[in-house]
Amino acid sequence: MDNTNKEKSDGFVNGDAVPSEEIKSPFLIGVAGGTASGKSTVCKKIMEQLGQAEMDHTQRQVVSISQDSFYRELTPAEKLKAQKSKFNFDHPDAFNEELMYETLQSILKGHKVKIPSYDYRTNSLDFENMLVIYPADVVLFEGILVFYFPKIRDLFHMKLFVDTDSDTRLARRVPRDINERGRDLDAVLTQYMTFVKPAFEEFCSPTKKFADVIIPRGADNTVAIDLIVQHIRDFLNNRSYLGSTTNMALYMNMDLCGNVGDGAVGADAASGSGNGTYNAIRRFSTLCKELTMKGNVFFETNKNLPHH
């Protein structure tokens, strides 16, 4: 039954509950990484390969959301600092943790939600151009600190960390901020050295240990993206075959409210799996571990690996 065109709810975060037979409790994937590491590009490539990017947003099975929509509103004094590149947007306090948590909870309950877009030129939330997120089968949530907040981190069924070296990230950030966000070179470099780099080392980089999958080189790592796309495609095919949310729980051999374990599989991490981890992720993580053991670098290009 196709109910994607029905109005589900109209609240800013929570709306009316969707009838039980129509509920889509999505597979929630967190995508973390440093500034300009390629998080949004990875999500874009995943959407493109799944044929979702050009699809009408009311019909999409896979949607992508940016953590930037959950920056908290600045006080007048903070806005003055931001105009002088003296406000730390990479600190956890810059985000509205509660709104982020409530919104993801609503998404997991199958509600339609509305979130503001973010204006990087004015450092403010745009409430006039709200982004409407319709119930979907898979939701990608990307940002620098999506794994920092424990109660938000525990909502994800799968956690990806895009790991790109600092020189590459800086080389990407400088022209992006100048050309797209109206900054000048001195301001970009000052902000990077004063806030961005220290905050990455203190708050973002340590969250890599929570990742199930670590992706070096970001969107350039086609092997990693191909494997993730195949995993999502398998999930969508199985959901389409089994139908209801209840049957999906049986397929995944777990209660949908169960927590995913914190065991990570990556170049520097040992594999682990807590109670409630999806069987599909276990198989995927096992494959990742095998690649790690063979190449000693997780998801590095291997000419012997087939491209899907």
ABEGO torsion letter per residue (X at the ends): XBAAABBABABAABBBBBBAAABBBBBBBBBBEBBGAGAAAAAAAAAAAAGAAABBAAABABBBBBAAAABBBBBAAAAAAAAAGABBAABAAABBAAAAAAAAAAAAAGBBBBBBBBBAAAGBBBAABBBBBBBBABBBBBEAAAAABAAAAAABABBBBBBBBAAAAAAAAAAAAAAAAGBBAAAAAAAAAAAAAAAAAAAAAAAAAABABBBBGEAABAAAAAAAAAAAAAAAAAAAAAGBAAAAAAAAGBBAABBBBABBBBAABBBBBBBGBBAAAAAAAAAAAAAAAAAGBBGBBBAABBBX
